[in-house]
Each structure stands twice: as C-alpha cells, then as structure tokens.
Amino acid sequence: MDAVLISTKGQIVLPVAVRRALGLKPGMRVHVQVDGRKATVTPVAPAPTSSLKDIQDLLHYDGPSVPIEAMRVTDYRD
C-alpha cells in the first residue's frame, strides 16, 4: 500500500486503488474507527431517499377544494 501525506488541514487523499476497492465515489461519507494506532475506513451506507409518491402522500389534502384566487395574498401590509 502506498503512503499518503497529511495536509496542514489534516486531510489525506486515498489512492485510486483504495477508492476502487471500497467503491468510494466523490461526495460519499466514510466511517473512520481508531483502534490503538490503526484506523479503519469503512463506507457509510447512503441515507434512504424519499420517492415522489412518498412526498405526494404527505401532502394529501382531503378538505374542500379552494379556488386559486382565494389562496393569493394581495397585500402583505394589512
């Protein structure tokens, strides 16, 4: 395994071989666990995403229909 440098900000660049082996892509999160003088880097599973259907279900409205004109605010200074 290649040695890497630590920047003045404490950042390291993982070699391409390591990123490929772990399936790491830009923007992914990793978990770093320290055990004595050894650190283990593990990819973090992405957070589940909501589908458009899930969001539409949250916005479901069972009340009476309201005309658009009644929804508009014409003057904020009242």
Residue, then its C-alpha position, 0 to 999 in steps of 0.5 A: m500500500d502506498a503512503v499518503l501525506i497529511s495536509t496542514k488541514g489534516q486531510i489525506v487523499l486515498p489512492v485510486a486503488v483504495r477508492r476502487a476497492l471500497g467503491l468510494k465515489p466523490g461526495m460519499r461519507v466514510h466511517v473512520q474507527v481508531d483502534g490503538r494506532k490503526a484506523t479503519v475506513t469503512p463506507v457509510a451506507p447512503a441515507p434512504t431517499s424519499s420517492l415522489k409518491d412518498i412526498q405526494d402522500l404527505l401532502h394529501y389534502d382531503g378538505p374542500s377544494v379552494p379556488i386559486e384566487a382565494m389562496r393569493v395574498t394581495d397585500y402583505r401590509d394589512 
